[in-house]
Amino acid sequence: MDIEQLTKHVDISDKRIWELPLSRAPQQIYMGCLDGYCNLKCSMCFFHSPNNKKDVAKYKGRMRLEDYTKVLNEVEGEVTVIYPYRYAEPLLNKDLFERISEAKKRNLSFVIDTNGLLLTKRHADFFVENHVDSISFSVDAFSKETLKVVRGIDDLEKIRRAVFLMLEARGQSLVPRIGVSFTLMEANRHEVEAFVDYWIKHVDVVRVNRVIKENNVIEGVDLPEERVPCYCLFSRMVVDFKGDATICTTDAFSTVNVGNVFKDGVRKVWNGDALNQIRHYHKTNQFDKIPLCKDCDGWADYAYQEKVEGDVLIRATTSVVFYNRIDRLNGWKISQKGRNRNK
């Protein structure tokens, strides 16, 4: 159960991933359909934390549905997973159902991360009926007192009800894949074992991850000696509501811009000079050429070590541990459609 031990000896020696030809389109697209809007102010959030003193007004906006569908049209037929959020609560999006439907019309995988506070039976039924692939609830606490410290609210029971509402709507099906997550901090560290023990009895997967601090430094991570290129550059695109693409989900304020997908198209940006130049810097160990990447620890997260304990498959990277119910792994269809961290 000790995350320090589980994440300490992950082997990243196999570098064949960097020798593979670049795919025509990203395996994952994080879409800022609803940028900068949330119903919480969590202490660890880059964007909404009460400690953030930056002016976030210019980073707030809603992606037009016609722009969103234009992106979907480009990746139809590709092995691409759509994540409809970027520092936002997706259930605040009034067009969420339509956005899901448009993705599913094109046979694209669709993943939702939510705090669960706004989930209704209508949401739950729609997600099941329209085959949303994965839903993860960010919980981060086992007691309401701890929840108050880390997320600024104490209505833990409301979040629990939302998870069980989703489980009830799904019934005996294995889709959507349902999970909960726990961001490990000093304030909640004492509850992690109780959290995992409780939730693994109910959901398909429990995720425990370390905190990502400013400049992408991961709290308490034990890094390998040799740095390798970041897997995100070869699998993931992050797009804000204006269509501007950046290289990392942690780039909350779009400090890196590799092109605009509304203007130039997904494939042109994905295979364009700006992004290829950054890939070159990574492949040639020139990480300091990109300030966002210079001190980042997330590059080590692409490799997993696995072990089985009873009825649970445990998969660990250098900063994240996933506890997977073995009896529900058949619902893990999304693993065949690009790299998904909710597993």
C-alpha positions in Angstrom: 0.0 0.0 0.0 3.0 2.3 0.5 3.2 4.6 -2.5 6.8 5.4 -1.9 7.8 1.7 -2.2 5.4 1.0 -5.1 6.8 3.9 -7.2 10.5 3.6 -6.3 11.8 1.0 -8.8 10.0 1.6 -12.1 12.1 0.5 -15.0 12.3 3.0 -17.8 15.2 1.4 -19.6 13.2 0.4 -22.7 13.5 3.3 -25.0 11.9 1.7 -28.1 8.9 3.9 -27.7 10.9 6.9 -29.1 11.9 4.9 -32.1 8.3 4.3 -33.3 7.0 6.4 -36.1 4.9 9.4 -35.0 1.2 8.7 -35.4 -0.9 10.8 -37.8 -2.9 12.3 -35.0 -2.5 12.4 -31.2 -3.8 9.5 -29.1 -5.3 11.9 -26.6 -6.7 15.3 -27.1 -7.5 17.4 -24.0 -10.1 19.8 -25.2 -10.7 23.1 -23.4 -14.4 23.0 -24.2 -14.9 24.8 -20.9 -11.8 26.6 -19.8 -11.3 28.2 -16.4 -14.7 27.4 -14.9 -15.0 25.2 -11.8 -17.2 25.0 -8.7 -14.3 24.3 -6.4 -11.0 26.0 -5.4 -8.8 23.1 -4.5 -5.6 23.8 -2.7 -3.4 21.8 -5.3 -5.0 23.3 -8.4 -2.7 25.4 -10.6 -5.6 27.5 -11.8 -8.3 27.7 -9.1 -6.3 27.5 -5.9 -6.8 30.4 -3.5 -3.0 30.7 -3.5 -3.0 31.6 -7.2 -2.6 35.3 -7.6 -2.6 35.4 -11.4 -5.3 37.2 -13.4 -7.2 34.2 -14.9 -9.8 36.2 -16.7 -8.2 36.0 -20.1 -7.9 32.2 -19.8 -11.6 31.7 -19.3 -13.9 30.8 -22.2 -16.1 28.3 -23.9 -15.1 26.4 -27.0 -17.8 26.8 -29.7 -19.5 23.6 -30.6 -18.8 24.0 -34.3 -15.0 24.4 -33.5 -15.2 21.3 -31.3 -16.9 19.2 -34.0 -14.3 20.4 -36.6 -11.6 18.8 -34.4 -13.6 15.6 -34.1 -14.0 15.4 -37.9 -10.3 15.6 -38.3 -9.6 12.6 -36.0 -12.5 10.5 -36.9 -11.2 7.0 -37.6 -8.1 7.6 -35.6 -7.3 5.9 -32.3 -7.9 9.1 -30.3 -9.4 9.6 -26.9 -11.3 12.9 -26.1 -11.0 14.5 -22.7 -13.5 17.4 -22.6 -11.8 19.6 -20.0 -8.8 21.7 -19.1 -8.7 23.1 -15.6 -12.5 23.0 -15.5 -15.4 20.9 -14.2 -16.9 19.2 -17.2 -20.4 18.9 -15.7 -20.7 22.7 -15.8 -20.7 22.5 -19.6 -24.3 23.0 -20.8 -23.4 21.3 -24.1 -21.8 18.2 -22.5 -24.4 15.8 -23.8 -24.1 17.1 -27.3 -20.3 17.0 -27.2 -20.4 13.3 -26.0 -22.9 12.5 -28.8 -20.7 14.1 -31.5 -17.7 12.1 -30.3 -19.6 8.9 -30.2 -21.0 9.4 -33.7 -17.4 9.3 -34.8 -16.5 6.2 -32.7 -14.1 8.2 -30.5 -13.4 7.3 -26.9 -14.6 9.8 -24.4 -13.3 10.2 -20.8 -14.7 12.4 -18.0 -12.9 13.5 -14.8 -15.2 15.2 -12.3 -15.6 16.2 -8.7 -19.1 14.7 -8.9 -20.9 17.5 -7.0 -23.1 18.3 -10.0 -23.9 14.7 -11.1 -27.6 13.9 -11.5 -29.4 10.7 -12.5 -29.9 12.3 -15.9 -26.2 12.6 -16.3 -25.6 9.0 -15.1 -28.2 7.5 -17.4 -26.9 9.5 -20.4 -23.3 8.4 -19.8 -24.3 4.8 -19.7 -26.7 4.9 -22.7 -24.1 6.8 -24.8 -21.2 4.5 -23.8 -18.9 7.1 -22.2 -15.7 5.0 -21.8 -14.4 6.1 -18.4 -15.6 8.3 -15.5 -13.2 9.2 -12.7 -14.3 11.1 -9.5 -11.7 13.3 -7.8 -12.3 12.7 -4.1 -8.9 13.2 -2.3 -10.2 12.4 1.2 -11.8 9.8 3.4 -13.2 12.1 6.0 -15.2 15.4 5.6 -12.7 17.2 7.8 -9.8 16.3 5.5 -11.9 17.1 2.4 -12.4 20.6 3.9 -8.7 21.1 4.1 -7.8 19.9 0.6 -10.8 20.9 -1.5 -12.5 23.6 0.5 -15.8 21.8 1.1 -16.9 19.2 3.6 -19.8 17.5 1.7 -18.1 14.2 1.3 -21.3 12.3 1.4 -22.6 14.1 -1.7 -19.5 13.0 -3.6 -20.0 9.4 -2.4 -23.6 9.5 -3.4 -22.6 10.6 -6.9 -20.2 7.7 -7.3 -22.8 5.2 -6.2 -25.4 6.8 -8.4 -23.1 6.2 -11.4 -22.5 2.6 -10.3 -26.2 2.0 -10.0 -27.0 3.5 -13.4 -24.3 1.2 -15.0 -25.6 -1.9 -13.2 -24.0 -5.1 -14.4 -22.3 -3.5 -17.3 -18.6 -2.8 -17.3 -18.8 0.5 -19.2 -18.3 3.2 -18.3 -15.2 2.3 -16.3 -15.7 4.0 -12.9 -12.9 5.1 -10.7 -12.0 7.4 -7.9 -8.8 9.4 -7.3 -6.7 10.6 -4.4 -4.1 13.3 -4.7 -1.5 12.6 -1.9 -0.6 15.5 0.3 0.5 15.9 3.9 -3.0 16.9 4.8 -4.6 13.6 3.7 -1.7 11.2 3.7 -3.0 9.5 6.9 -6.2 8.5 5.1 -4.8 6.9 1.9 -4.9 3.3 3.2 -8.5 3.6 4.4 -9.4 5.3 1.1 -8.0 2.6 -1.1 -9.4 -0.2 1.1 -12.9 1.2 1.1 -13.2 2.3 -2.6 -11.6 -0.8 -4.2 -14.6 -2.8 -2.9 -17.0 -0.6 -5.0 -15.3 0.9 -8.0 -13.2 -0.5 -10.9 -10.1 1.5 -10.2 -8.6 3.6 -7.5 -5.8 6.1 -8.4 -3.4 7.5 -5.9 -1.1 10.2 -7.3 1.5 12.6 -5.9 1.0 16.4 -6.1 2.4 18.2 -9.1 3.8 21.5 -7.9 4.9 24.6 -9.8 7.2 24.1 -12.7 5.9 20.5 -13.0 8.0 19.3 -10.0 6.3 16.2 -8.5 6.3 16.1 -4.7 8.4 13.2 -3.3 9.2 11.5 -6.6 12.2 9.2 -6.9 13.5 9.8 -10.4 15.8 7.5 -12.4 19.2 8.9 -13.1 18.9 9.1 -16.9 16.2 11.4 -18.3 14.3 10.4 -21.4 12.0 12.4 -23.8 8.5 13.1 -22.4 5.9 10.6 -23.7 3.3 13.4 -23.8 5.0 14.9 -26.9 4.3 11.7 -28.8 0.8 10.9 -27.6 -1.0 13.9 -26.3 -2.3 17.3 -27.5 -3.8 20.0 -25.2 -6.1 22.5 -26.8 -7.6 25.6 -25.2 -11.0 27.1 -26.0 -9.5 29.3 -28.6 -7.9 26.4 -30.4 -4.3 27.1 -29.3 -2.4 23.9 -28.7 0.2 23.5 -25.9 2.4 20.5 -25.0 1.3 19.6 -21.5 -1.8 19.3 -19.3 0.1 21.2 -16.6 0.5 24.3 -18.8 -2.5 25.9 -17.2 -1.7 29.4 -18.6 -0.6 28.3 -22.1 3.0 29.4 -21.9 3.9 27.2 -24.9 2.0 27.5 -28.1 2.7 25.1 -31.0 -0.1 26.2 -33.3 -3.9 26.7 -33.6 -5.9 23.6 -34.5 -9.0 25.7 -35.6 -6.8 27.6 -38.1 -4.3 25.0 -39.2 -5.9 21.7 -38.3 -4.9 19.0 -35.9 -2.6 17.0 -38.1 -0.7 20.1 -39.3 -0.1 21.2 -35.7 0.7 17.6 -34.5 3.3 17.1 -37.2 4.3 20.7 -37.5 7.7 22.5 -37.1 7.0 23.9 -33.6 6.1 20.6 -32.0 8.8 18.7 -33.9 11.4 21.2 -32.7 10.4 20.5 -29.1 10.5 16.8 -29.7 14.0 17.3 -31.1 15.1 19.1 -28.0 13.9 16.2 -25.9 15.6 13.6 -28.0 18.9 15.5 -27.9 18.7 16.2 -24.1 18.2 19.9 -24.6 15.4 20.1 -22.0 16.5 23.5 -20.8 15.5 24.9 -24.2 11.9 24.7 -23.1 11.3 26.5 -19.7 8.1 24.4 -19.1 10.1 21.2 -19.4 13.4 22.2 -17.8 12.6 21.1 -14.2 9.7 18.8 -15.0 9.5 15.3 -13.4 6.5 14.0 -15.3 8.7 12.6 -18.1 9.4 9.5 -16.0 5.7 8.5 -15.8 5.4 6.6 -19.1 6.7 3.2 -17.7 4.8 0.9 -15.3 5.6 -1.8 -13.0 2.9 -4.3 -12.2 2.0 -6.8 -9.4 -1.1 -8.7 -8.3 -2.3 -8.7 -4.7 -5.3 -10.9 -4.2 -8.0 -9.6 -6.6 -6.3 -6.4 -7.4 -3.8 -5.6 -10.2 -1.5 -2.8 -9.0 0.2 -0.7 -11.7 2.7 2.0 -10.6 4.6 4.7 -12.3 7.1 7.0 -10.6 4.3 9.2 -9.3 1.0 7.3 -9.7 -0.4 4.0 -8.4 -3.5 2.4 -9.9 -5.4 -0.3 -8.0 -7.5 -2.2 -10.6 -10.2 -4.7 -9.8 -9.2 -7.8 -11.8 -12.8 -9.0 -12.1 -13.6 -5.7 -14.0 -10.6 -5.5 -16.3 -12.8 -6.6 -19.3 -14.3 -3.1 -19.1 -10.9 -1.6 -19.7 -11.5 -1.3 -23.4 -10.1 2.2 -23.6 -6.6 0.9 -23.0 -6.8 -0.2 -26.6 -7.4 3.4 -27.7 -4.4 5.3 -26.7 -2.6 5.8 -23.4 -5.1 6.6 -20.6 -4.0 7.5 -17.1 -7.3 6.4 -15.6 -6.2 2.8 -15.5 
